[in-house]
Amino acid sequence: MLGVVYGRRRLGKTYLLSALAEQTGGFTFEATQDTESMTLGRLGRELAAHMGAPAPLHFDDWGEAIDALLRLGSNRPTTVVLDEFPY
């Protein structure tokens, strides 16, 4: 299932979605205005920490990253929040 939340800035969307992910044991990633490789590297580090992996994950492209995020829900429904997705 996919949900999209959008709206004006400073209304609490990030707070709401972060609280949802925290309460459900999900994963939240907030994008920043970095290069693609820097963003994928940070996602790999943060996702590995969330999963308890001993080393950061490496993604060559967004296809690999999205596949890894989708695998989080392979055993049970899992909330995944990609905040500031245009970045």
C-alpha positions, -999 to 999 in steps of 0.1 A, spaced: 0 0 0 13 35 -8 2 67 8 12 102 -3 11 131 20 16 166 7 7 201 16 20 235 26 52 237 46 53 239 84 20 221 91 34 191 110 35 165 82 70 154 92 61 152 129 29 131 121 47 107 98 77 103 121 54 95 150 36 69 130 68 52 119 81 52 155 49 38 169 47 10 143 85 1 143 88 16 108 116 35 91 119 72 84 143 88 60 145 126 56 161 136 23 182 167 21 196 187 -9 227 165 -14 240 147 -44 223 115 -54 253 94 -42 255 113 -9 218 107 -3 220 70 -12 250 66 11 232 82 40 201 61 33 223 30 33 238 39 67 205 48 83 187 17 69 215 -6 81 213 9 116 175 5 116 179 -32 106 207 -38 130 231 -47 102 268 -48 111 278 -25 81 262 2 60 242 -9 29 254 2 -5 230 12 -32 241 20 -68 208 36 -77 174 44 -64 160 12 -79 182 -8 -55 173 15 -26 135 12 -31 138 -26 -35 156 -27 -1 129 -5 15 102 -27 1 119 -58 16 113 -43 51 77 -54 47 85 -90 37 76 -104 71 49 -80 82 34 -47 70 60 -20 77 57 18 76 83 35 55 84 73 54 104 91 27 102 127 38 111 155 13 110 130 -15 117 155 -43 152 159 -29 
